[in-house]
Amino acid sequence: EGWREDGGYGRPPDTPAKLARLDPAPPVDMEATRSADGKTVTFSWVNFRQSSFAATVIRRANGETIYRGTGTNHAWRSDAAGTETFNFHSRDQAGQLSRGESYTRFEVTGLVKD
């Protein structure tokens, strides 16, 4: 309906929806930087600290996990030539991964097999 004088653009319901559990959110401020020689990719991020946070997970497009932990950076030595896609996730204490989003996917080109 648009804006109203007695409620603006709307207001939340008096009784909020009850959630059984909150889905894990992905890390933020993610970066993937290829070295000049193409043999290493350096990743950095900020962990999304939900109460159920257990780890940040970085996976290759083939599903291989190359990092799982609570740190905020990782260097991966390339074992492939060409292009590789990496996906960032958060993992909660129950083992659930955050959803893949377009902004959590990084394609790195110019890799050289080390």
C-alpha positions, 0 to 999 in steps of 0.5 A: 500500500505504500506509506501511511500516516499511522504506521509508516511503511508498516510495522512488525507483527505484535508477536514475532515468528518463532524460529526453531533455529537460526541458519548459519550466516556466511563469513564477511569481508571475504577476499581471494588473492592469487600470487603473482606466480599463480602458485598460491591463493591467499584467502582472508575473511571475518568470521560471522559470530553467531552463538552457534558458530563452529568454523569457517569452511572453504571448499573448491568447486569439486567439494574438496574442503581446503580449510576448516577452522576459526582463523581469519586467513589461509594460503592454499598451494595450487595443485591445478592449472587454469581456473578454480572456484572457491566457496566460503561457508560458516559451519554451526555446532550441529554441522550445518553449512551456510547457504552458498551465495553469489558473494561467497563464491570466488573464481580465481584465474591464472593458476599454475600447478605447484 
